[in-house]
């Protein structure tokens, strides 16, 4: 797995008008489907009744249970889980396509659950773009008009809509395709149109609902690369839903793993792979290669501990240098040039740890201590 194209860490700055705090914040969000949702909420939250008994006794389905996420500006935050885990249900609360049964949803510091219809339309038109799994293109409109739809909703003048739609198509590599209709495009091209439509109004936040899951592996990887490039270049925040952990690890700054409507673990790709919280998460990461995910800082031995274990060693500062953010794959290449341990340095060049061959091998295997 190639980690080189993973999204960069969120920038310190923010776009004008974004407000303070995170781009997206969900606090204690519940979504329960059914006529007796209020009773079911009380039974689940106050009495601890499990999901299966709520379905049996109250005929309600718990879609999301007490979920919380915090997405920083400029971050790509992945939500993953198996079918029926609640990940898409959670996503649809960000732009209030679904009303929460309980909890709070904030976008750029504004309470989405308190917005009236006009404010909500403005949020969806100007602040949030969404890309769907099934493309959701209008078959009777050509590609350009599909891309320009959010601008049309904003009453942008026709000529300006045309220019902005063409610019968005150019960003996704579809210049010259504006007059075609969706039926004449391949699946990968249709998904590019969906991405262009989400970008056309230049919203700061993108919601991605399994956008590449229906595509062939090669096309999928190409679109992942393109999405990473665009999100970084245009400083977008993204909440990206996927059922594929490889995809989440490749593109996400952080990942939330869901099961039965509950977020069971949130962390960086390295956190998830190196320190799964329970057997469910461990089963997801069992076949993930650690080579491009785990970094030197995660497997190094503290300098003092290394000196105590090997008091007769030469000066650590004479060892080959390795940055703390190097992946195991990079460390293997560096260590292959000699027999000395590696001295791990922080961003200021200070030695903060040591990785010898034993440490490197156990890091590859997944049980470094």
Order of alpha helices (4+ residues) and beta strands (2+ residues): beta-alpha-alpha-beta-beta-alpha-beta-beta-alpha-beta-alpha-alpha-alpha-alpha-beta-alpha-beta-alpha-beta-beta-alpha-alpha-alpha-alpha-beta-alpha-beta-beta-alpha
